[in-house]
């Protein structure tokens, strides 16, 4: 319920010119660095904590994507080069797709009861490429449909259908619904000036800004409500040992 509009909005907020200019660096961070973090955390969790490989990779996928808000706020305050902030913000919009796709692969391995690294890499490539292709196709089709109208309310309604449609179709085809939703939003962003009037773009942008704010606020509230139940569910380990495990994992991520 939450992911499709949030991911779609993220895709629409990407600057096509900045993405093209920094594409290599953004992809190296959003895919290469995230997967390196996933592997590092999985290795630590398996070798030092004793978790099974499939569960270790699931944990790595959960922790593999960083959030840039704190970093970019410091960068802006210190007057660091804008390119650094652009790289971090661009990477942040893609790295969730990488991490969630990796988690999907790890969850499948958990269900199967075994994990093969080579098979996991192949499945990741298929899932990611399939989601990207489906998102691009649906996003492009959505722009063709919307080019026939100039009505902000209708455009917003079609946008909602596009976000959920890209996610659900890709997911049902066993590919990445996450990447599909991001790419669909990005495809629409690329053609927005050709397809939509200035008034429609302004109203649409305001709508998605409010949706993003409300959904993020509600998500953090729900996470907070779940935290107590998660802590209460920990059994068979004392606080000192658990703190040690957490410290080791944090060190691996940093």
Secondary structure, DSSP 8 states (H G I E B T S, - for coil): --HHHHHHHHHHHS-HHHHHHTHHHHHIIIIIIHHHHHHHHHHHIIIII---HHHHHHHHHHHSS---HHHHHHHHHHT--HHHHHHHHHHHHHHHHHHHHHHHHHHHHHHHT---HHHHHHHHHHHHHHHHHHHHHHHHHHHHHHTT---HHHHHHHHHHHHHHHHHHHHHTTS-HHHHHHHHHHHHHHHHHHHS-HHHHHHHHHHHHHHHHHHHHHHHHHHHHHHHHHHHT--SS-HHHHHHHHHHHHHHH-
